Amino acid sequence: MNDRAEQRIAEIDQRLRAALAPESLEIEDDSHLHAGHAGARGGAGHYGVTVVSDKFQGLTTVERHRLVYDAVRDMMPAEIHALRISAYAPDEI
């Protein structure tokens, strides 16, 4: 992983922790799986997040994804081209 990707992951981590106070948070850089993809050529990355947070309790999948996207929205599409989200309430794990 290069410095740019590490910085992006650190920024995503910081934003999701601030917005969602997660019990658990994992971030993966999936960019290598999309080499040659149009979005990858522009320098933006492909990332996956798995988040467990009380803030997801009682929310639909779309509502949960909105909360995640809201935290990183200004990073898209320049820094993040694609974001794979798995969002769970603590009692779902």
PDB file of N, CA, C and O in Angstrom:
ATOM      1  N   MET A   1       0.853  -1.174   0.000  1.00  0.00           N
ATOM      2  CA  MET A   1       0.000   0.000   0.000  1.00  0.00           C
ATOM      3  C   MET A   1       0.900   1.239   0.000  1.00  0.00           C
ATOM      4  O   MET A   1       1.899   1.292   0.717  1.00  0.00           O
ATOM      5  N   ASN A   2       0.536   2.219  -0.802  1.00  0.00           N
ATOM      6  CA  ASN A   2       1.352   3.421  -0.877  1.00  0.00           C
ATOM      7  C   ASN A   2       0.910   4.459   0.163  1.00  0.00           C
ATOM      8  O   ASN A   2      -0.125   4.312   0.813  1.00  0.00           O
ATOM      9  N   ASP A   3       1.722   5.503   0.300  1.00  0.00           N
ATOM     10  CA  ASP A   3       1.450   6.541   1.302  1.00  0.00           C
ATOM     11  C   ASP A   3       0.096   7.216   1.077  1.00  0.00           C
ATOM     12  O   ASP A   3      -0.615   7.530   2.031  1.00  0.00           O
ATOM     13  N   ARG A   4      -0.249   7.432  -0.180  1.00  0.00           N
ATOM     14  CA  ARG A   4      -1.515   8.086  -0.515  1.00  0.00           C
ATOM     15  C   ARG A   4      -2.692   7.243  -0.015  1.00  0.00           C
ATOM     16  O   ARG A   4      -3.629   7.767   0.588  1.00  0.00           O
ATOM     17  N   ALA A   5      -2.633   5.945  -0.269  1.00  0.00           N
ATOM     18  CA  ALA A   5      -3.697   5.049   0.184  1.00  0.00           C
ATOM     19  C   ALA A   5      -3.749   5.004   1.709  1.00  0.00           C
ATOM     20  O   ALA A   5      -4.834   5.010   2.290  1.00  0.00           O
ATOM     21  N   GLU A   6      -2.602   4.960   2.357  1.00  0.00           N
ATOM     22  CA  GLU A   6      -2.565   4.949   3.824  1.00  0.00           C
ATOM     23  C   GLU A   6      -3.179   6.217   4.396  1.00  0.00           C
ATOM     24  O   GLU A   6      -3.896   6.161   5.395  1.00  0.00           O
ATOM     25  N   GLN A   7      -2.904   7.368   3.771  1.00  0.00           N
ATOM     26  CA  GLN A   7      -3.479   8.635   4.225  1.00  0.00           C
ATOM     27  C   GLN A   7      -4.996   8.643   4.053  1.00  0.00           C
ATOM     28  O   GLN A   7      -5.728   9.119   4.920  1.00  0.00           O
ATOM     29  N   ARG A   8      -5.454   8.110   2.924  1.00  0.00           N
ATOM     30  CA  ARG A   8      -6.897   8.046   2.688  1.00  0.00           C
ATOM     31  C   ARG A   8      -7.571   7.140   3.717  1.00  0.00           C
ATOM     32  O   ARG A   8      -8.621   7.485   4.259  1.00  0.00           O
ATOM     33  N   ILE A   9      -6.974   5.995   3.981  1.00  0.00           N
ATOM     34  CA  ILE A   9      -7.554   5.075   4.959  1.00  0.00           C
ATOM     35  C   ILE A   9      -7.600   5.725   6.332  1.00  0.00           C
ATOM     36  O   ILE A   9      -8.591   5.583   7.049  1.00  0.00           O
ATOM     37  N   ALA A  10      -6.541   6.436   6.709  1.00  0.00           N
ATOM     38  CA  ALA A  10      -6.519   7.138   7.996  1.00  0.00           C
ATOM     39  C   ALA A  10      -7.614   8.197   8.051  1.00  0.00           C
ATOM     40  O   ALA A  10      -8.254   8.373   9.087  1.00  0.00           O
ATOM     41  N   GLU A  11      -7.831   8.899   6.948  1.00  0.00           N
ATOM     42  CA  GLU A  11      -8.869   9.933   6.895  1.00  0.00           C
ATOM     43  C   GLU A  11     -10.261   9.304   6.976  1.00  0.00           C
ATOM     44  O   GLU A  11     -11.120   9.800   7.705  1.00  0.00           O
ATOM     45  N   ILE A  12     -10.488   8.232   6.246  1.00  0.00           N
ATOM     46  CA  ILE A  12     -11.770   7.529   6.305  1.00  0.00           C
ATOM     47  C   ILE A  12     -12.012   7.036   7.731  1.00  0.00           C
ATOM     48  O   ILE A  12     -13.110   7.194   8.266  1.00  0.00           O
ATOM     49  N   ASP A  13     -10.992   6.441   8.345  1.00  0.00           N
ATOM     50  CA  ASP A  13     -11.087   5.940   9.712  1.00  0.00           C
ATOM     51  C   ASP A  13     -11.477   7.059  10.669  1.00  0.00           C
ATOM     52  O   ASP A  13     -12.400   6.902  11.469  1.00  0.00           O
ATOM     53  N   GLN A  14     -10.787   8.170  10.590  1.00  0.00           N
ATOM     54  CA  GLN A  14     -11.055   9.301  11.491  1.00  0.00           C
ATOM     55  C   GLN A  14     -12.490   9.803  11.330  1.00  0.00           C
ATOM     56  O   GLN A  14     -13.182  10.052  12.317  1.00  0.00           O
ATOM     57  N   ARG A  15     -12.926   9.946  10.093  1.00  0.00           N
ATOM     58  CA  ARG A  15     -14.263  10.485   9.842  1.00  0.00           C
ATOM     59  C   ARG A  15     -15.363   9.531  10.316  1.00  0.00           C
ATOM     60  O   ARG A  15     -16.345   9.959  10.922  1.00  0.00           O
ATOM     61  N   LEU A  16     -15.190   8.238  10.034  1.00  0.00           N
ATOM     62  CA  LEU A  16     -16.212   7.280  10.452  1.00  0.00           C
ATOM     63  C   LEU A  16     -16.255   7.137  11.967  1.00  0.00           C
ATOM     64  O   LEU A  16     -17.332   6.981  12.543  1.00  0.00           O
ATOM     65  N   ARG A  17     -15.098   7.189  12.618  1.00  0.00           N
ATOM     66  CA  ARG A  17     -15.088   7.133  14.087  1.00  0.00           C
ATOM     67  C   ARG A  17     -15.776   8.358  14.686  1.00  0.00           C
ATOM     68  O   ARG A  17     -16.523   8.237  15.657  1.00  0.00           O
ATOM     69  N   ALA A  18     -15.531   9.527  14.116  1.00  0.00           N
ATOM     70  CA  ALA A  18     -16.150  10.752  14.625  1.00  0.00           C
ATOM     71  C   ALA A  18     -17.667  10.747  14.400  1.00  0.00           C
ATOM     72  O   ALA A  18     -18.424  11.180  15.269  1.00  0.00           O
ATOM     73  N   ALA A  19     -18.103  10.266  13.257  1.00  0.00           N
ATOM     74  CA  ALA A  19     -19.526  10.312  12.919  1.00  0.00           C
ATOM     75  C   ALA A  19     -20.340   9.190  13.542  1.00  0.00           C
ATOM     76  O   ALA A  19     -21.507   9.385  13.884  1.00  0.00           O
ATOM     77  N   LEU A  20     -19.730   8.008  13.693  1.00  0.00           N
ATOM     78  CA  LEU A  20     -20.513   6.828  14.064  1.00  0.00           C
ATOM     79  C   LEU A  20     -20.136   6.188  15.392  1.00  0.00           C
ATOM     80  O   LEU A  20     -20.835   5.285  15.853  1.00  0.00           O
ATOM     81  N   ALA A  21     -19.061   6.627  16.014  1.00  0.00           N
ATOM     82  CA  ALA A  21     -18.588   6.037  17.278  1.00  0.00           C
ATOM     83  C   ALA A  21     -18.704   4.511  17.232  1.00  0.00           C
ATOM     84  O   ALA A  21     -19.376   3.914  18.072  1.00  0.00           O
ATOM     85  N   PRO A  22     -18.054   3.886  16.257  1.00  0.00           N
ATOM     86  CA  PRO A  22     -18.246   2.443  16.068  1.00  0.00           C
ATOM     87  C   PRO A  22     -17.628   1.589  17.164  1.00  0.00           C
ATOM     88  O   PRO A  22     -16.611   1.944  17.761  1.00  0.00           O
ATOM     89  N   GLU A  23     -18.269   0.459  17.410  1.00  0.00           N
ATOM     90  CA  GLU A  23     -17.682  -0.557  18.290  1.00  0.00           C
ATOM     91  C   GLU A  23     -16.570  -1.269  17.549  1.00  0.00           C
ATOM     92  O   GLU A  23     -15.591  -1.719  18.144  1.00  0.00           O
ATOM     93  N   SER A  24     -16.737  -1.362  16.252  1.00  0.00           N
ATOM     94  CA  SER A  24     -15.769  -2.041  15.399  1.00  0.00           C
ATOM     95  C   SER A  24     -15.745  -1.338  14.047  1.00  0.00           C
ATOM     96  O   SER A  24     -16.780  -0.923  13.526  1.00  0.00           O
ATOM     97  N   LEU A  25     -14.533  -1.213  13.486  1.00  0.00           N
ATOM     98  CA  LEU A  25     -14.380  -0.583  12.175  1.00  0.00           C
ATOM     99  C   LEU A  25     -13.197  -1.218  11.468  1.00  0.00           C
ATOM    100  O   LEU A  25     -12.083  -1.241  11.993  1.00  0.00           O
ATOM    101  N   GLU A  26     -13.448  -1.733  10.276  1.00  0.00           N
ATOM    102  CA  GLU A  26     -12.396  -2.282   9.427  1.00  0.00           C
ATOM    103  C   GLU A  26     -12.465  -1.587   8.081  1.00  0.00           C
ATOM    104  O   GLU A  26     -13.545  -1.400   7.520  1.00  0.00           O
ATOM    105  N   ILE A  27     -11.313  -1.209   7.572  1.00  0.00           N
ATOM    106  CA  ILE A  27     -11.239  -0.552   6.265  1.00  0.00           C
ATOM    107  C   ILE A  27     -10.252  -1.320   5.411  1.00  0.00           C
ATOM    108  O   ILE A  27      -9.135  -1.608   5.840  1.00  0.00           O
ATOM    109  N   GLU A  28     -10.670  -1.648   4.203  1.00  0.00           N
ATOM    110  CA  GLU A  28      -9.816  -2.379   3.274  1.00  0.00           C
ATOM    111  C   GLU A  28      -9.609  -1.551   2.015  1.00  0.00           C
ATOM    112  O   GLU A  28     -10.530  -0.897   1.526  1.00  0.00           O
ATOM    113  N   ASP A  29      -8.400  -1.589   1.504  1.00  0.00           N
ATOM    114  CA  ASP A  29      -8.098  -0.955   0.223  1.00  0.00           C
ATOM    115  C   ASP A  29      -8.278  -2.018  -0.865  1.00  0.00           C
ATOM    116  O   ASP A  29      -7.471  -2.939  -0.986  1.00  0.00           O
ATOM    117  N   ASP A  30      -9.334  -1.877  -1.643  1.00  0.00           N
ATOM    118  CA  ASP A  30      -9.645  -2.818  -2.721  1.00  0.00           C
ATOM    119  C   ASP A  30      -9.150  -2.327  -4.077  1.00  0.00           C
ATOM    120  O   ASP A  30      -9.475  -2.921  -5.105  1.00  0.00           O
ATOM    121  N   SER A  31      -8.375  -1.263  -4.089  1.00  0.00           N
ATOM    122  CA  SER A  31      -7.969  -0.637  -5.346  1.00  0.00           C
ATOM    123  C   SER A  31      -7.256  -1.603  -6.280  1.00  0.00           C
ATOM    124  O   SER A  31      -7.447  -1.541  -7.494  1.00  0.00           O
ATOM    125  N   HIS A  32      -6.442  -2.488  -5.735  1.00  0.00           N
ATOM    126  CA  HIS A  32      -5.701  -3.430  -6.575  1.00  0.00           C
ATOM    127  C   HIS A  32      -6.634  -4.355  -7.365  1.00  0.00           C
ATOM    128  O   HIS A  32      -6.241  -4.900  -8.397  1.00  0.00           O
ATOM    129  N   LEU A  33      -7.848  -4.528  -6.889  1.00  0.00           N
ATOM    130  CA  LEU A  33      -8.816  -5.370  -7.592  1.00  0.00           C
ATOM    131  C   LEU A  33      -9.440  -4.658  -8.791  1.00  0.00           C
ATOM    132  O   LEU A  33     -10.136  -5.275  -9.598  1.00  0.00           O
ATOM    133  N   HIS A  34      -9.185  -3.363  -8.898  1.00  0.00           N
ATOM    134  CA  HIS A  34      -9.814  -2.555  -9.944  1.00  0.00           C
ATOM    135  C   HIS A  34      -8.788  -1.867 -10.835  1.00  0.00           C
ATOM    136  O   HIS A  34      -9.093  -0.860 -11.473  1.00  0.00           O
ATOM    137  N   ALA A  35      -7.584  -2.404 -10.882  1.00  0.00           N
ATOM    138  CA  ALA A  35      -6.534  -1.825 -11.729  1.00  0.00           C
ATOM    139  C   ALA A  35      -7.033  -1.748 -13.168  1.00  0.00           C
ATOM    140  O   ALA A  35      -7.574  -2.716 -13.703  1.00  0.00           O
ATOM    141  N   GLY A  36      -6.847  -0.603 -13.776  1.00  0.00           N
ATOM    142  CA  GLY A  36      -7.291  -0.405 -15.151  1.00  0.00           C
ATOM    143  C   GLY A  36      -8.704   0.113 -15.268  1.00  0.00           C
ATOM    144  O   GLY A  36      -9.107   0.569 -16.338  1.00  0.00           O
ATOM    145  N   HIS A  37      -9.467   0.054 -14.192  1.00  0.00           N
ATOM    146  CA  HIS A  37     -10.838   0.569 -14.173  1.00  0.00           C
ATOM    147  C   HIS A  37     -10.791   2.080 -14.353  1.00  0.00           C
ATOM    148  O   HIS A  37      -9.854   2.730 -13.888  1.00  0.00           O
ATOM    149  N   ALA A  38     -11.776   2.636 -15.012  1.00  0.00           N
ATOM    150  CA  ALA A  38     -11.794   4.072 -15.309  1.00  0.00           C
ATOM    151  C   ALA A  38     -11.587   4.931 -14.068  1.00  0.00           C
ATOM    152  O   ALA A  38     -10.825   5.897 -14.109  1.00  0.00           O
ATOM    153  N   GLY A  39     -12.245   4.598 -12.977  1.00  0.00           N
ATOM    154  CA  GLY A  39     -12.091   5.380 -11.751  1.00  0.00           C
ATOM    155  C   GLY A  39     -10.707   5.265 -11.161  1.00  0.00           C
ATOM    156  O   GLY A  39     -10.191   6.223 -10.585  1.00  0.00           O
ATOM    157  N   ALA A  40     -10.101   4.102 -11.298  1.00  0.00           N
ATOM    158  CA  ALA A  40      -8.753   3.882 -10.762  1.00  0.00           C
ATOM    159  C   ALA A  40      -7.724   4.681 -11.538  1.00  0.00           C
ATOM    160  O   ALA A  40      -6.745   5.155 -10.962  1.00  0.00           O
ATOM    161  N   ARG A  41      -7.930   4.834 -12.829  1.00  0.00           N
ATOM    162  CA  ARG A  41      -6.978   5.596 -13.651  1.00  0.00           C
ATOM    163  C   ARG A  41      -6.883   7.047 -13.210  1.00  0.00           C
ATOM    164  O   ARG A  41      -5.837   7.675 -13.377  1.00  0.00           O
ATOM    165  N   GLY A  42      -7.958   7.588 -12.651  1.00  0.00           N
ATOM    166  CA  GLY A  42      -7.951   8.971 -12.189  1.00  0.00           C
ATOM    167  C   GLY A  42      -7.289   9.150 -10.833  1.00  0.00           C
ATOM    168  O   GLY A  42      -7.147  10.280 -10.367  1.00  0.00           O
ATOM    169  N   GLY A  43      -6.883   8.065 -10.190  1.00  0.00           N
ATOM    170  CA  GLY A  43      -6.184   8.159  -8.920  1.00  0.00           C
ATOM    171  C   GLY A  43      -7.047   7.932  -7.691  1.00  0.00           C
ATOM    172  O   GLY A  43      -6.520   7.769  -6.591  1.00  0.00           O
ATOM    173  N   ALA A  44      -8.362   7.920  -7.858  1.00  0.00           N
ATOM    174  CA  ALA A  44      -9.238   7.674  -6.716  1.00  0.00           C
ATOM    175  C   ALA A  44      -9.214   6.191  -6.367  1.00  0.00           C
ATOM    176  O   ALA A  44      -9.007   5.348  -7.240  1.00  0.00           O
ATOM    177  N   GLY A  45      -9.424   5.874  -5.101  1.00  0.00           N
ATOM    178  CA  GLY A  45      -9.333   4.493  -4.649  1.00  0.00           C
ATOM    179  C   GLY A  45     -10.669   3.800  -4.492  1.00  0.00           C
ATOM    180  O   GLY A  45     -11.726   4.429  -4.460  1.00  0.00           O
ATOM    181  N   HIS A  46     -10.588   2.492  -4.394  1.00  0.00           N
ATOM    182  CA  HIS A  46     -11.729   1.629  -4.111  1.00  0.00           C
ATOM    183  C   HIS A  46     -11.516   1.068  -2.708  1.00  0.00           C
ATOM    184  O   HIS A  46     -10.490   0.446  -2.432  1.00  0.00           O
ATOM    185  N   TYR A  47     -12.486   1.289  -1.828  1.00  0.00           N
ATOM    186  CA  TYR A  47     -12.339   0.879  -0.443  1.00  0.00           C
ATOM    187  C   TYR A  47     -13.556   0.100   0.026  1.00  0.00           C
ATOM    188  O   TYR A  47     -14.653   0.249  -0.514  1.00  0.00           O
ATOM    189  N   GLY A  48     -13.351  -0.719   1.022  1.00  0.00           N
ATOM    190  CA  GLY A  48     -14.430  -1.439   1.674  1.00  0.00           C
ATOM    191  C   GLY A  48     -14.394  -1.144   3.159  1.00  0.00           C
ATOM    192  O   GLY A  48     -13.327  -1.137   3.773  1.00  0.00           O
ATOM    193  N   VAL A  49     -15.566  -0.899   3.737  1.00  0.00           N
ATOM    194  CA  VAL A  49     -15.642  -0.665   5.181  1.00  0.00           C
ATOM    195  C   VAL A  49     -16.650  -1.623   5.799  1.00  0.00           C
ATOM    196  O   VAL A  49     -17.706  -1.895   5.228  1.00  0.00           O
ATOM    197  N   THR A  50     -16.306  -2.121   6.960  1.00  0.00           N
ATOM    198  CA  THR A  50     -17.226  -2.902   7.778  1.00  0.00           C
ATOM    199  C   THR A  50     -17.334  -2.158   9.097  1.00  0.00           C
ATOM    200  O   THR A  50     -16.349  -1.993   9.816  1.00  0.00           O
ATOM    201  N   VAL A  51     -18.552  -1.708   9.406  1.00  0.00           N
ATOM    202  CA  VAL A  51     -18.776  -0.859  10.562  1.00  0.00           C
ATOM    203  C   VAL A  51     -19.850  -1.473  11.451  1.00  0.00           C
ATOM    204  O   VAL A  51     -20.910  -1.880  10.974  1.00  0.00           O
ATOM    205  N   VAL A  52     -19.564  -1.535  12.735  1.00  0.00           N
ATOM    206  CA  VAL A  52     -20.561  -1.957  13.726  1.00  0.00           C
ATOM    207  C   VAL A  52     -20.772  -0.761  14.652  1.00  0.00           C
ATOM    208  O   VAL A  52     -19.843  -0.308  15.321  1.00  0.00           O
ATOM    209  N   SER A  53     -22.016  -0.255  14.682  1.00  0.00           N
ATOM    210  CA  SER A  53     -22.290   0.943  15.476  1.00  0.00           C
ATOM    211  C   SER A  53     -23.718   0.922  16.027  1.00  0.00           C
ATOM    212  O   SER A  53     -24.647   0.466  15.361  1.00  0.00           O
ATOM    213  N   ASP A  54     -23.869   1.417  17.238  1.00  0.00           N
ATOM    214  CA  ASP A  54     -25.198   1.594  17.835  1.00  0.00           C
ATOM    215  C   ASP A  54     -26.067   2.526  16.995  1.00  0.00           C
ATOM    216  O   ASP A  54     -27.294   2.426  17.020  1.00  0.00           O
ATOM    217  N   LYS A  55     -25.431   3.429  16.254  1.00  0.00           N
ATOM    218  CA  LYS A  55     -26.180   4.401  15.455  1.00  0.00           C
ATOM    219  C   LYS A  55     -26.963   3.744  14.324  1.00  0.00           C
ATOM    220  O   LYS A  55     -27.833   4.380  13.728  1.00  0.00           O
ATOM    221  N   PHE A  56     -26.668   2.487  14.021  1.00  0.00           N
ATOM    222  CA  PHE A  56     -27.379   1.773  12.965  1.00  0.00           C
ATOM    223  C   PHE A  56     -28.624   1.055  13.480  1.00  0.00           C
ATOM    224  O   PHE A  56     -29.419   0.544  12.690  1.00  0.00           O
ATOM    225  N   GLN A  57     -28.793   1.015  14.792  1.00  0.00           N
ATOM    226  CA  GLN A  57     -29.920   0.305  15.388  1.00  0.00           C
ATOM    227  C   GLN A  57     -31.238   0.850  14.832  1.00  0.00           C
ATOM    228  O   GLN A  57     -31.496   2.052  14.900  1.00  0.00           O
ATOM    229  N   GLY A  58     -32.058  -0.029  14.289  1.00  0.00           N
ATOM    230  CA  GLY A  58     -33.379   0.355  13.798  1.00  0.00           C
ATOM    231  C   GLY A  58     -33.391   1.022  12.431  1.00  0.00           C
ATOM    232  O   GLY A  58     -34.453   1.418  11.951  1.00  0.00           O
ATOM    233  N   LEU A  59     -32.225   1.155  11.792  1.00  0.00           N
ATOM    234  CA  LEU A  59     -32.160   1.809  10.484  1.00  0.00           C
ATOM    235  C   LEU A  59     -32.163   0.775   9.360  1.00  0.00           C
ATOM    236  O   LEU A  59     -31.710  -0.357   9.530  1.00  0.00           O
ATOM    237  N   THR A  60     -32.681   1.190   8.221  1.00  0.00           N
ATOM    238  CA  THR A  60     -32.628   0.353   7.033  1.00  0.00           C
ATOM    239  C   THR A  60     -31.210   0.367   6.473  1.00  0.00           C
ATOM    240  O   THR A  60     -30.386   1.189   6.874  1.00  0.00           O
ATOM    241  N   THR A  61     -30.934  -0.531   5.561  1.00  0.00           N
ATOM    242  CA  THR A  61     -29.620  -0.576   4.909  1.00  0.00           C
ATOM    243  C   THR A  61     -29.318   0.752   4.229  1.00  0.00           C
ATOM    244  O   THR A  61     -28.204   1.263   4.343  1.00  0.00           O
ATOM    245  N   VAL A  62     -30.285   1.313   3.528  1.00  0.00           N
ATOM    246  CA  VAL A  62     -30.082   2.589   2.837  1.00  0.00           C
ATOM    247  C   VAL A  62     -29.758   3.695   3.832  1.00  0.00           C
ATOM    248  O   VAL A  62     -28.864   4.503   3.579  1.00  0.00           O
ATOM    249  N   GLU A  63     -30.457   3.748   4.945  1.00  0.00           N
ATOM    250  CA  GLU A  63     -30.192   4.772   5.961  1.00  0.00           C
ATOM    251  C   GLU A  63     -28.798   4.612   6.559  1.00  0.00           C
ATOM    252  O   GLU A  63     -28.112   5.601   6.816  1.00  0.00           O
ATOM    253  N   ARG A  64     -28.384   3.378   6.776  1.00  0.00           N
ATOM    254  CA  ARG A  64     -27.041   3.122   7.304  1.00  0.00           C
ATOM    255  C   ARG A  64     -25.982   3.581   6.311  1.00  0.00           C
ATOM    256  O   ARG A  64     -25.011   4.237   6.689  1.00  0.00           O
ATOM    257  N   HIS A  65     -26.171   3.239   5.052  1.00  0.00           N
ATOM    258  CA  HIS A  65     -25.206   3.640   4.022  1.00  0.00           C
ATOM    259  C   HIS A  65     -25.148   5.158   3.900  1.00  0.00           C
ATOM    260  O   HIS A  65     -24.076   5.724   3.683  1.00  0.00           O
ATOM    261  N   ARG A  66     -26.289   5.814   4.037  1.00  0.00           N
ATOM    262  CA  ARG A  66     -26.301   7.282   3.989  1.00  0.00           C
ATOM    263  C   ARG A  66     -25.421   7.876   5.078  1.00  0.00           C
ATOM    264  O   ARG A  66     -24.682   8.828   4.830  1.00  0.00           O
ATOM    265  N   LEU A  67     -25.494   7.319   6.284  1.00  0.00           N
ATOM    266  CA  LEU A  67     -24.665   7.827   7.386  1.00  0.00           C
ATOM    267  C   LEU A  67     -23.181   7.671   7.061  1.00  0.00           C
ATOM    268  O   LEU A  67     -22.387   8.571   7.335  1.00  0.00           O
ATOM    269  N   VAL A  68     -22.808   6.540   6.482  1.00  0.00           N
ATOM    270  CA  VAL A  68     -21.413   6.318   6.108  1.00  0.00           C
ATOM    271  C   VAL A  68     -21.014   7.302   5.006  1.00  0.00           C
ATOM    272  O   VAL A  68     -19.983   7.966   5.109  1.00  0.00           O
ATOM    273  N   TYR A  69     -21.828   7.394   3.958  1.00  0.00           N
ATOM    274  CA  TYR A  69     -21.511   8.302   2.856  1.00  0.00           C
ATOM    275  C   TYR A  69     -21.438   9.752   3.324  1.00  0.00           C
ATOM    276  O   TYR A  69     -20.578  10.505   2.866  1.00  0.00           O
ATOM    277  N   ASP A  70     -22.328  10.152   4.227  1.00  0.00           N
ATOM    278  CA  ASP A  70     -22.305  11.526   4.732  1.00  0.00           C
ATOM    279  C   ASP A  70     -20.961  11.865   5.374  1.00  0.00           C
ATOM    280  O   ASP A  70     -20.497  13.001   5.280  1.00  0.00           O
ATOM    281  N   ALA A  71     -20.340  10.887   6.024  1.00  0.00           N
ATOM    282  CA  ALA A  71     -19.066  11.120   6.712  1.00  0.00           C
ATOM    283  C   ALA A  71     -17.902  11.331   5.736  1.00  0.00           C
ATOM    284  O   ALA A  71     -16.923  11.994   6.079  1.00  0.00           O
ATOM    285  N   VAL A  72     -18.003  10.778   4.535  1.00  0.00           N
ATOM    286  CA  VAL A  72     -16.879  10.851   3.577  1.00  0.00           C
ATOM    287  C   VAL A  72     -17.263  11.506   2.251  1.00  0.00           C
ATOM    288  O   VAL A  72     -16.481  11.489   1.301  1.00  0.00           O
ATOM    289  N   ARG A  73     -18.448  12.075   2.185  1.00  0.00           N
ATOM    290  CA  ARG A  73     -18.991  12.597   0.926  1.00  0.00           C
ATOM    291  C   ARG A  73     -18.024  13.522   0.179  1.00  0.00           C
ATOM    292  O   ARG A  73     -17.904  13.419  -1.041  1.00  0.00           O
ATOM    293  N   ASP A  74     -17.348  14.405   0.871  1.00  0.00           N
ATOM    294  CA  ASP A  74     -16.471  15.355   0.175  1.00  0.00           C
ATOM    295  C   ASP A  74     -15.179  14.703  -0.331  1.00  0.00           C
ATOM    296  O   ASP A  74     -14.403  15.342  -1.041  1.00  0.00           O
ATOM    297  N   MET A  75     -14.947  13.448   0.027  1.00  0.00           N
ATOM    298  CA  MET A  75     -13.787  12.716  -0.500  1.00  0.00           C
ATOM    299  C   MET A  75     -14.116  12.037  -1.830  1.00  0.00           C
ATOM    300  O   MET A  75     -13.233  11.507  -2.505  1.00  0.00           O
ATOM    301  N   MET A  76     -15.395  12.063  -2.193  1.00  0.00           N
ATOM    302  CA  MET A  76     -15.840  11.413  -3.417  1.00  0.00           C
ATOM    303  C   MET A  76     -16.084  12.472  -4.489  1.00  0.00           C
ATOM    304  O   MET A  76     -16.649  13.515  -4.159  1.00  0.00           O
ATOM    305  N   PRO A  77     -15.711  12.282  -5.704  1.00  0.00           N
ATOM    306  CA  PRO A  77     -15.025  11.142  -6.285  1.00  0.00           C
ATOM    307  C   PRO A  77     -13.507  11.328  -6.392  1.00  0.00           C
ATOM    308  O   PRO A  77     -12.824  10.456  -6.930  1.00  0.00           O
ATOM    309  N   ALA A  78     -12.970  12.440  -5.895  1.00  0.00           N
ATOM    310  CA  ALA A  78     -11.536  12.708  -6.073  1.00  0.00           C
ATOM    311  C   ALA A  78     -10.641  11.729  -5.316  1.00  0.00           C
ATOM    312  O   ALA A  78      -9.619  11.296  -5.849  1.00  0.00           O
ATOM    313  N   GLU A  79     -11.002  11.376  -4.097  1.00  0.00           N
ATOM    314  CA  GLU A  79     -10.182  10.479  -3.273  1.00  0.00           C
ATOM    315  C   GLU A  79     -10.741   9.052  -3.241  1.00  0.00           C
ATOM    316  O   GLU A  79      -9.991   8.076  -3.244  1.00  0.00           O
ATOM    317  N   ILE A  80     -12.065   8.957  -3.210  1.00  0.00           N
ATOM    318  CA  ILE A  80     -12.738   7.658  -3.168  1.00  0.00           C
ATOM    319  C   ILE A  80     -13.582   7.519  -4.423  1.00  0.00           C
ATOM    320  O   ILE A  80     -14.498   8.309  -4.651  1.00  0.00           O
ATOM    321  N   HIS A  81     -13.276   6.520  -5.234  1.00  0.00           N
ATOM    322  CA  HIS A  81     -14.093   6.266  -6.422  1.00  0.00           C
ATOM    323  C   HIS A  81     -15.251   5.337  -6.080  1.00  0.00           C
ATOM    324  O   HIS A  81     -16.365   5.525  -6.568  1.00  0.00           O
ATOM    325  N   ALA A  82     -14.993   4.334  -5.243  1.00  0.00           N
ATOM    326  CA  ALA A  82     -16.023   3.368  -4.876  1.00  0.00           C
ATOM    327  C   ALA A  82     -15.860   2.971  -3.414  1.00  0.00           C
ATOM    328  O   ALA A  82     -14.748   2.871  -2.895  1.00  0.00           O
ATOM    329  N   LEU A  83     -16.992   2.750  -2.772  1.00  0.00           N
ATOM    330  CA  LEU A  83     -16.988   2.386  -1.359  1.00  0.00           C
ATOM    331  C   LEU A  83     -17.964   1.234  -1.144  1.00  0.00           C
ATOM    332  O   LEU A  83     -19.170   1.381  -1.337  1.00  0.00           O
ATOM    333  N   ARG A  84     -17.426   0.097  -0.745  1.00  0.00           N
ATOM    334  CA  ARG A  84     -18.224  -1.080  -0.417  1.00  0.00           C
ATOM    335  C   ARG A  84     -18.505  -1.011   1.082  1.00  0.00           C
ATOM    336  O   ARG A  84     -17.577  -0.928   1.887  1.00  0.00           O
ATOM    337  N   ILE A  85     -19.782  -1.044   1.457  1.00  0.00           N
ATOM    338  CA  ILE A  85     -20.176  -0.839   2.856  1.00  0.00           C
ATOM    339  C   ILE A  85     -20.892  -2.063   3.413  1.00  0.00           C
ATOM    340  O   ILE A  85     -21.825  -2.587   2.804  1.00  0.00           O
ATOM    341  N   SER A  86     -20.438  -2.506   4.581  1.00  0.00           N
ATOM    342  CA  SER A  86     -21.150  -3.483   5.394  1.00  0.00           C
ATOM    343  C   SER A  86     -21.386  -2.790   6.734  1.00  0.00           C
ATOM    344  O   SER A  86     -20.436  -2.490   7.457  1.00  0.00           O
ATOM    345  N   ALA A  87     -22.645  -2.538   7.061  1.00  0.00           N
ATOM    346  CA  ALA A  87     -22.985  -1.762   8.251  1.00  0.00           C
ATOM    347  C   ALA A  87     -23.941  -2.553   9.132  1.00  0.00           C
ATOM    348  O   ALA A  87     -24.999  -2.988   8.678  1.00  0.00           O
ATOM    349  N   TYR A  88     -23.563  -2.739  10.396  1.00  0.00           N
ATOM    350  CA  TYR A  88     -24.332  -3.562  11.319  1.00  0.00           C
ATOM    351  C   TYR A  88     -24.549  -2.866  12.648  1.00  0.00           C
ATOM    352  O   TYR A  88     -23.709  -2.092  13.107  1.00  0.00           O
ATOM    353  N   ALA A  89     -25.679  -3.152  13.255  1.00  0.00           N
ATOM    354  CA  ALA A  89     -25.902  -2.792  14.645  1.00  0.00           C
ATOM    355  C   ALA A  89     -25.235  -3.873  15.495  1.00  0.00           C
ATOM    356  O   ALA A  89     -25.093  -5.005  15.032  1.00  0.00           O
ATOM    357  N   PRO A  90     -24.827  -3.563  16.709  1.00  0.00           N
ATOM    358  CA  PRO A  90     -24.107  -4.536  17.533  1.00  0.00           C
ATOM    359  C   PRO A  90     -24.838  -5.867  17.742  1.00  0.00           C
ATOM    360  O   PRO A  90     -24.192  -6.912  17.819  1.00  0.00           O
ATOM    361  N   ASP A  91     -26.141  -5.848  17.831  1.00  0.00           N
ATOM    362  CA  ASP A  91     -26.883  -7.096  18.062  1.00  0.00           C
ATOM    363  C   ASP A  91     -27.014  -7.960  16.806  1.00  0.00           C
ATOM    364  O   ASP A  91     -27.588  -9.047  16.864  1.00  0.00           O
ATOM    365  N   GLU A  92     -26.494  -7.495  15.685  1.00  0.00           N
ATOM    366  CA  GLU A  92     -26.545  -8.250  14.436  1.00  0.00           C
ATOM    367  C   GLU A  92     -25.271  -9.039  14.176  1.00  0.00           C
ATOM    368  O   GLU A  92     -25.181  -9.789  13.204  1.00  0.00           O
ATOM    369  N   ILE A  93     -24.311  -8.870  15.031  1.00  0.00           N
ATOM    370  CA  ILE A  93     -23.018  -9.552  14.855  1.00  0.00           C
ATOM    371  C   ILE A  93     -22.929 -10.748  15.773  1.00  0.00           C
ATOM    372  O   ILE A  93     -21.919 -11.451  15.774  1.00  0.00           O
TER     373      ILE A  93
END
